[in-house]
Amino acid sequence: MSIALMLREGTAEKHQETEKVPYLRAIFRGGLDPQTYTYQLESLLYVYECMENLFRTHKEDTILSKLYFPELFRAQSLKKDINAFQTKFGAKLRGFISPKTQSYIDHIEAVAKTKPKLLAAQAYVRYLGDLSGGQAIQKVIAKTFSLSEEEGTEFYKFPEISDLQAFKGVYRTALDTLPLDETEQAELLTEAKKVFDLNKELFIELEADLKQNIGSEKFQMLLPAG
């Protein structure tokens, strides 16, 4: 089995678990408020800055060099979106790193110190997610907040990539060329599952913010019956 297929099939259950988090369901029902979404952008900025700085540090690594695609980096796009929401809606930043965001960052940094090649799993989950489901989320966010084409959704845009679907194929091919033995592939899969867990915990944390900002009653109305 190819590495890309192993990762996709091996994380399918974790992927489904994450999709069922109430906060994500609220997103697709247009239930976010600008403040909570800005907190989400802020948390993601901390995560991407950490991951991308470490990728730059280890870009000559035998494994990571094959997955070094600066055109995927999201930190600058996140900064633009945060600024857009501050300007348009007067949204505020937390001003500190939230507990679940800190746990996420701590894990990335620990991985980089002990087995930097496992940053490949971090990139796989985040970037392929942005290139895939993220494109659907972009449309929902734009509709929810009545955003123009030029504002607030830069995170989901990849101007340096002309064909997202084709690029995903390039990325998966790069994954399949990684010189990893069976034990190392198993470690990569374990790490990818961990990334899904970290993202899920981040969404659960944001769920508490959303309930506070829109009210528990309205939040419950966003969730599907059962």
BADRENDO-526707 format. One record per residue: y, z, x of N, C-alpha, C in turn. Coordinates in steps of 0.001 Angstrom, whole numbers, padded with zeros to 6 digits, always signed. Layout:
REM residues N
YZXYZXYZX...
//
This chain:
REM residues 226
-001200+000000+000844+000000+000000+000000+001252+000000+000881+002228-000815+000522+003460-000867+001296+004228+000444+001154+005115+000708+002103+005894+001940+002068+006810+001972+000843+007458+000842+000555+008361+000792-000596+007617+001069-001896+006429+000491-002043+005641+000709-003254+005138+002150-003322+004744+002677-002168+004296+004075-002112+005399+005009-002593+006628+004748-002142+007749+005595-002531+008060+005450-004019+008034+004235-004503+008339+004020-005917+007306+004684-006819+006035+004438-006538+004985+005007-007378+004852+006509-007173+005038+006947-005919+004871+008365-005607+005969+009250-006153+007144+008665-006431+008263+009455-006965+008493+009199-008448+007650+008403-009073+007861+008024-010477+007972+009242-011388+007098+010217-011175+007129+011406-012017+008416+012195-011823+008833+012346-010562+010081+013054-010269+011276+012316-010870+011209+010998-010807+012278+010171-011366+012409+010432-012867+011295+010456-013542+011286+010700-014980+011794+012096-015313+011413+013076-014512+011882+014448-014726+013407+014506-014650+013958+013818-013651+015404+013821-013455+016115+013146-014621+015556+012058-015109+016177+011318-016206+016229+012141-017495+015351+013132-017605+015293+013943-018815+016254+015134-018792+016932+015331-017670+017896+016432-017584+018984+016214-018647+019306+017224-019436+020290+017066-020515+021626+016481-020055+022060+016821-018860+023348+016306-018387+023332+014783-018302+022240+014212-017791+022151+012757-017704+022090+012132-019092+021396+012774-019987+021344+012262-021354+022731+012297-021993+023487+013331-021678+024850+013435-022200+025733+012310-021665+025513+011936-020407+026269+010823-019817+026069+009565-020648+024808+009241-020931+024515+007992-021629+024923+008027-023101+025231+009187-023606+025738+009293-024973+027262+009388-024998+027874+009128-023848+029331+009124-023792+029950+010491-023948+029218+011526-023542+029676+012884-023792+030425+013574-022669+030628+012894-021549+031317+013543-020435+032808+013666-020701+033391+014705-020147+034843+014844-020124+035318+014551-018700+036581+014166-018522+037069+013783-017194+036914+014872-016136+037108+016133-016541+037040+017211-015558+035626+017378-015000+034632+017398-015877+033263+017569-015407+032839+016386-014546+033219+015191-014957+032854+014016-014164+033522+014060-012793+034723+014578-012728+035393+014710-011427+034639+015705-010546+034143+016784-011136+033303+017708-010368+032060+016994-009834+031490+016124-010661+030317+015361-010211+030673+014485-009019+031779+013777-009117+032221+012919-008017+032473+013740-006754+033064+014908-006931+033364+015774-005791+032077+016226-005101+031090+016639-005891+029813+017064-005312+029135+015909-004578+029134+014739-005199+028515+013576-004565+029239+013198-003276+030547+013369-003262+031298+013063-002039+030820+013927-000885+030649+015211-001118+030153+016098-000061+028770+015644+000422+027920+015262-000520+026554+014849-000171+026576+013557+000638+027324+012572+000165+027343+011280+000855+028028+011377+002217+029076+012160+002302+029727+012322+003609+028753+012908+004621+028008+013907+004193+027024+014526+005072+025960+013523+005494+025360+012852+004526+024286+011898+004803+024771+010730+005659+025922+010211+005330+026406+009021+006041+026881+009339+007446+027463+010509+007642+027841+010912+009000+026600+011075+009883+025538+011619+009304+024297+011790+010064+023622+010448+010330+023732+009530+009389+023185+008189+009616+023917+007511+010760+025225+007699+010828+025985+007117+011937+025543+007738+013265+025333+009035+013246+024908+009743+014463+023563+009243+014960+022663+008938+014026+021293+008566+014383+021004+007077+014173+022042+006252+014166+021837+004845+013832+021027+004076+014873+020862+004640+016064+020028+003988+017081+018577+004449+017010+018290+005381+016118+016931+005877+015949+015994+004729+015570+014768+004770+016091+013799+003698+015848+013596+003431+014370+013564+004479+013583+013352+004349+012140+014658+004044+011411+015657+004867+011630+016896+004762+010855+017686+003497+011158+017517+002948+012348+018238+001719+012687+017862+000579+011743+016635+000600+011231+016185-000458+010331+016775-000316+008933+017310+000855+008636+017892+001116+007317+019388+001393+007397+019991+001003+008502+021414+001257+008696+022218+000101+008093+022694+000319+006869+023475-000686+006151+024803-000055+005730+025827-000132+006582+027119+000494+006249+027721-000019+004944+027322-001222+004513+027857-001752+003263+027409-000936+002048+026438-000068+002255+025980+000807+001177+026764+002115+001102+027458+002469+002155+028102+003775+002226+029078+003972+001061+029049+005170+000481+029762+005442-000756+030932+006405-000640+031090+007071+000477+032093+008140+000561+033505+007650+000228+033912+006531+000784+035266+006043+000532+035453+005649-000927+034422+005072-001533+034500+004707-002951+034637+005946-003826+033920+006996-003469+034016+008237-004224+035421+008829-004132+036035+008751-002976+037398+009254-002816+038365+008491-003725+038166+007183-003821+039028+006372-004692+038860+006769-006158+037608+006999-006564+037367+007374-007960+037932+008754-008280+037789+009675-007354+038364+011010-007549+039874+010908-007721+040500+010121-006875+041946+009938-006972+042332+009310-008305+041512+008361-008770+041795+007705-010047+041737+008696-011198+040752+009592-011186+040619+010570-012272+041684+011651-012172+042105+011976-010973+043208+012930-010829+044501+012331-011369+044713+011059-011076+045940+010387-011495+045967+010117-012993+044857+009599-013529+044814+009188-014939+044667+010363-015896+043866+011353-015492+043547+012442-016420+044040+013819-015974+044620+013884-014779+045069+015177-014274+043915+016100-013927+042762+015521-013635+041573+016317-013305+041777+017060-011990+041154+018226-011900+041257+019060-010705+039937+019049-009939+040014+019361-008653+038816+019553-007852+038427+021022-007890+037151+021290-007622+036740+022690-007533+037495+023387-006400+037634+022649-005302+038273+023231-004125+037300+023970-003236+036031+023937-003607+034985+024546-002783+033681+023802-003070+032725+023978-002194+031430+023323-002379+030578+024190-003304+030138+023619-004396+029342+024377-005365+028002+024790-004748+027369+025831-005274+026110+026327-004687+025014+025272-004567+024781+024483-005615+023716+023486-005555+024077+022330-004623+025362+022021-004553+025803+021007-003596+025587+021506-002177+025883+022771-001939+025680+023350-000609+024204+023346-000235+023342+023652-001192+021898+023626-000923+021447+022220-000541+021994+021233-001223+021678+019832-000952+022098+019481+000477+023326+019823+000820+023852+019525+002157+023055+020260+003232+022775+021523+002982+022007+022313+003952+020655+021665+004224+020042+021150+003167+018734+020511+003344+018861+019244+004185+019856+018419+003897+020049+017193+004670+020261+017519+006145+021087+018518+006410+021382+018884+007800+020153+019442+008503+019344+020196+007777+018114+020743+008362+017140+019627+008709+017024+018667+007825+016151+017516+008070+016617+016752+009304+017919+016550+009413+018468+015801+010546+018190+016492+011877+018133+017811+011850+017884+018564+013079+016413+018540+013488+015529+018564+012509+014104+018676+012807+013387+017331+012818+013621+016510+011795+012974+015195+011712+013963+014179+011131+014902+013709+011948+015946+012814+011442+015423+011558+010763+014234+011102+011138+013693+009895+010497+013524+010087+008986+013394+011345+008539+013233+011601+007117+014531+011393+006333+015635+011158+007047+016863+010760+006362+016648+009434+005637+015629+008697+006046+015282+007449+005361+014970+007707+003900+014336+008828+003607+014010+009172+002222+015274+009512+001441+016206+010195+002101+017482+010507+001464+018188+009225+001047+018255+008276+001985+018938+007012+001708+018221+006211+000630+016904+006194+000699+016115+005443-000280+016431+005894-001706+016367+007181-001945+016579+007695-003299+018001+007450-003769+018962+007752-002921+020358+007644-003346+020780+006188-003498+020620+005373-002465+021172+004027-002501+020443+003106-003467+019121+003157-003512+018433+002302-004477+018733+002759-005903+018976+004054-006061+019398+004540-007366+020773+003999-007748+021684+003960-006795+023029+003431-007042+022987+001943-007371+022103+001225-006684+021991-000216-006895+021266-000555-008197+020511+000395-008721+019715+000143-009928+020328+000853-011134+019883+002067-011425+020391+002799-012581+021883+003028-012548+022436+003101-011357+023872+003311-011223+024694+002217-011884+024130+001015-011938+024860-000095-012547+024983+000087-014058+023964+000692-014648+024035+000990-016084+025011+002135-016347+024992+003124-015458+025908+004259-015606+027360+003801-015497+027609+002838-014615+028977+002322-014449+029555+001856-015785+028773+001124-016548+029250+000606-017825+029536+001746-018806+028678+002755-018792+028869+003900-019687+030132+004667-019322+030321+004889-018025+031507+005629-017561+032781+004872-017915+032775+003570-017686+033954+002758-017996+034280+002819-019483+033256+002773-020340+033466+002825-021785+033898+004217-022233+033234+005240-021696+033547+006620-022087+035009+006962-021844+035529+006520-020689+036886+006907-020301+037901+005770-020452+037478+004683-021104+038367+003532-021332+039037+003078-020033+038208+002859-019024+038712+002479-017707+038828+000961-017589+039833+000529-016887+039964-000896-016604+038995-001265-015477+038858-002539-015225+037940-003020-014190+038323-002496-012809+039601-002171-012644+040099-001818-011313+040148-000314-011043+039731+000518-011986+039932+001946-011773+038702+002783-012108+038439+003767-011248+037524+004839-011590+036031+004606-011467+035608+003383-011137+034164+003137-011024+033808+002448-009706+034583+002692-008681+034314+002081-007376+032970+002538-006796+032556+003745-007160+031296+004287-006656+030117+003356-006936+030178+002657-008045+029055+001822-008464+029190+000364-008013+030264+000062-007303+030516-001319-006880+030210-001491-005387+029640-002635-005056+029291-002940-003667+029891-004295-003310+031194-004323-003025+031887-005602-002810+031358-006421-001629+030717-005757-000685+030200-006484+000475+028808-007057+000233+028245-006782-000941+026908-007286-001272+027051-008244-002454+026763-009516-002239+026980-010534-003268+025902-010536-004341+024690-010148-003991+023572-010166-004936+022806-008851-004804+023042-007940-005733+022437-006615-005639+020922-006677-005728+020407-007517-006606+018963-007615-006769+018300-008117-005494+018897-009119-004892+018351-009654-003646+018432-008622-002529+019523-007874-002516+019676-006869-001468+018629-005778-001598+018294-005411-002822+017241-004410-003008+015933-004895-002401+015688-006203-002491+014509-006779-001865+014576-006675-000356+015750-006909+000191+015955-006777+001640+015700-005336+002076+016180-004408+001288+016033-002992+001629+014565-002570+001586+013875-003017+000555+012451-002669+000447+011647-003288+001591+012014-004503+001982+011344-005137+003123+011582-004335+004395+012813-003846+004561+013131-003015+005725+012289-001742+005720+012119-001148+004544+011266+000037+004432+009838-000275+004886+009348-001435+004481+007962-001797+004790+007735-002071+006271+008815-002286+007019+008673-002537+008460+008789-001264+009293+009004-000119+008628+009146+001123+009385+007835+001456+010093+007896+001725+011399+006677+002031+012156+006210+003474+011943+005622+003723+010782+005176+005071+010425+003670+005085+010222+003014+006107+010777+001582+006236+010529+001379+006917+009170+000138+007114+008775-000147+007660+007442+000443+009052+007235+000362+009868+008283+000920+011223+008175+002423+011172+007979+003091+010304+008725+004546+010173+008628+004952+009570+007281+004172+008667+006754+004460+008109+005431+004345+009187+004358+003353+010054+004507+003184+011153+003557+004385+012098+003621+004886+012344+004823+006072+013191+004989+007287+012548+004335+007392+011232+004473+008504+010501+003872+008467+010622+002347+007293+010514+001783+007141+010636+000333+007481+012052-000138+007019+013042+000600+007332+014433+000251+008833+014669+000263+009505+014092+001249+010951+014241+001351+011657+013533+000200+011173+012364-000172+011779+011633-001287+011667+012437-002582+010534+013079-002776+010363+013935-003964+011352+015097-003929+011563+015640-002746+012513+016738-002593+013927+016290-002946+014267+015063-002578+015602+014551-002893+015808+014479-004403+014793+014041-005120+014897+014008-006576+015125+015418-007124+014440+016396-006562+014619+017783-007004+016046+018264-006741+016578+017912-005585+017940+018318-005237+018954+017700-006189+018737+016442-006528+019633+015778-007468+019523+016387-008855+018313+016714-009256+018109+017326-010565+018846+018660-010650+018754+019462-009586+019433+020760-009572+020950+020585-009629+021440+019524-009004+022875+019247-009044+023312+018927-010468+022517+018150-011180+022843+017814-012562+022756+019032-013478+021781+019880-013225+021649+021097-014036+022871+021995-013837+023355+022062-012617+024561+022833-012332+025762+022257-013081+025878+020934-013088+026982+020272-013787+026884+020455-015300+025663+020629-015780+025454+020858-017209+026211+022104-017676+026197+023133-016842+026925+024366-017181+028426+024100-017270+028937+023262-016367+030358+022904-016404+030684+022121-017675+029802+021195-018022+030048+020365-019208+030072+021224-020476+029128+022151-020578+029102+023045-021745+030401+023835-021847+030891+024296-020708+032122+025092-020705+033328+024238-021086+033339+022987-020602+034520+022145-020798+034598+021494-022172+033446+021210-022800+033495+020560-024113+033006+021476-025230+032403+022605-024832+031878+023541-025816+030391+023328-026053+029678+024420-026232+028213+024347-026384+027799+023565-027624+028571+023712-028712+028206+023027-029961+028270+021514-029790+029336+021030-029195+029474+019589-028970+028415+019101-027990+028123+019913-026993+027101+019540-026017+025754+019357-026696+025383+020287-027580+024106+020198-028277+024014+018952-029143+025122+018512-029669+025139+017319-030506+024851+016055-029700+025056+016118-028393+024815+014969-027527+023344+014767-027211+022566+015811-027407+021169+015759-027002+020301+015192-028117+019271+014425-027733+018379+013870-028759+017570+014969-029425+017240+014758-030670+016432+015744-031394+015078+015909-030741+014627+017137-030637+013321+017405-030013+013391+017479-028534
//
